[in-house]
Amino acid sequence: MAQESVDLHGDADNGVPRLLEILRDQDFSPEVSEVKGKVELSLMSCPFRSVAINNPSLCAYNIAVIEGVSASPGERIACLTNGDPVCKYLISSRTVTEVATN
């Protein structure tokens, strides 16, 4: 379980790279790609999967962390609780190239 303090005010310059670091540390196995100029974040693993399937409200935690740390609006576009194979989010942030160079 996460025991790290997370700055929910975010950082527009380092937010997405920091978000990926946090998600890797918590075993979400994040992957990013670019979709229409936005960052698409796929969570290939979910440490809360067994609980979230029966309690979908738990997924609100993910979007709060994504938006807070990335300092950008996020949108969930796929979710395990809806039968999707992974959870995916679009983050209205910089492009993947910009994220990768930080």
C-alpha positions as CSV (number, residue, x, y, z in Angstrom):
1,M,0.0,0.0,0.0
2,A,1.2,3.5,-0.8
3,Q,3.0,5.1,2.2
4,E,4.5,8.0,0.2
5,S,3.3,11.5,0.6
6,V,2.1,12.9,-2.8
7,D,1.9,16.6,-3.6
8,L,-1.6,16.9,-5.0
9,H,-0.8,20.4,-6.4
10,G,1.2,18.8,-9.2
11,D,4.0,20.2,-11.3
12,A,3.2,21.0,-15.0
13,D,6.9,20.5,-16.0
14,N,7.6,17.2,-14.1
15,G,4.1,15.9,-13.3
16,V,3.7,13.1,-15.8
17,P,7.3,11.7,-15.3
18,R,6.7,11.9,-11.6
19,L,3.3,10.2,-12.0
20,L,4.9,7.4,-13.9
21,E,7.6,6.9,-11.2
22,I,4.9,6.7,-8.5
23,L,2.8,4.3,-10.5
24,R,5.8,2.0,-11.2
25,D,6.7,2.1,-7.5
26,Q,3.1,1.0,-6.6
27,D,3.2,-1.9,-9.2
28,F,0.7,-0.4,-11.7
29,S,3.1,-1.1,-14.6
30,P,2.2,2.1,-16.5
31,E,2.7,2.5,-20.2
32,V,2.3,5.7,-22.1
33,S,1.6,6.6,-25.8
34,E,0.4,9.7,-27.6
35,V,-3.2,10.0,-28.8
36,K,-4.3,13.2,-30.6
37,G,-1.6,15.3,-28.8
38,K,-2.5,13.9,-25.3
39,V,-0.8,11.4,-23.1
40,E,-2.6,8.0,-23.0
41,L,-1.7,6.3,-19.8
42,S,-2.4,2.5,-19.6
43,L,-2.2,0.8,-16.2
44,M,-1.2,-2.7,-17.2
45,S,-1.4,-4.0,-13.7
46,C,-3.7,-3.0,-10.8
47,P,-2.7,-3.8,-7.2
48,F,-6.3,-3.1,-6.3
49,R,-7.9,-5.2,-9.0
50,S,-9.7,-7.8,-6.8
51,V,-11.1,-5.1,-4.5
52,A,-12.0,-2.6,-7.4
53,I,-14.0,-5.2,-9.3
54,N,-16.5,-5.3,-6.4
55,N,-16.0,-1.7,-5.4
56,P,-15.6,0.5,-8.5
57,S,-15.6,3.7,-6.4
58,L,-12.0,2.8,-5.5
59,C,-11.1,3.8,-9.1
60,A,-11.8,7.4,-8.2
61,Y,-8.5,7.3,-6.3
62,N,-6.6,6.7,-9.5
63,I,-8.0,9.7,-11.4
64,A,-7.4,12.0,-8.3
65,V,-3.8,11.0,-8.2
66,I,-3.3,11.2,-12.0
67,E,-4.8,14.7,-12.1
68,G,-3.1,15.9,-8.9
69,V,0.4,14.7,-9.7
70,S,0.4,15.5,-13.4
71,A,-1.2,19.0,-12.8
72,S,-3.4,18.3,-15.8
73,P,-7.0,17.2,-16.4
74,G,-7.5,13.5,-16.9
75,E,-10.2,11.4,-18.4
76,R,-10.8,7.7,-17.8
77,I,-11.4,6.0,-21.2
78,A,-11.3,2.3,-20.1
79,C,-11.6,0.5,-16.8
80,L,-11.3,-3.0,-15.4
81,T,-14.6,-2.6,-13.6
82,N,-16.3,-2.1,-17.0
83,G,-14.8,-5.3,-18.4
84,D,-11.9,-3.7,-20.1
85,P,-8.6,-5.5,-20.0
86,V,-6.7,-2.6,-18.5
87,C,-7.5,0.9,-17.1
88,K,-6.6,3.7,-19.5
89,Y,-6.6,7.5,-19.1
90,L,-6.1,10.5,-21.3
91,I,-4.1,13.2,-19.7
92,S,-4.3,16.7,-21.3
93,S,-0.6,17.3,-20.8
94,R,2.5,17.5,-22.9
95,T,3.2,15.0,-25.6
96,V,4.9,11.6,-24.9
97,T,8.1,12.9,-26.5
98,E,8.2,15.8,-24.1
99,V,7.5,13.4,-21.2
100,A,10.2,11.0,-22.2
101,T,12.9,13.7,-22.5
102,N,12.5,14.8,-18.8
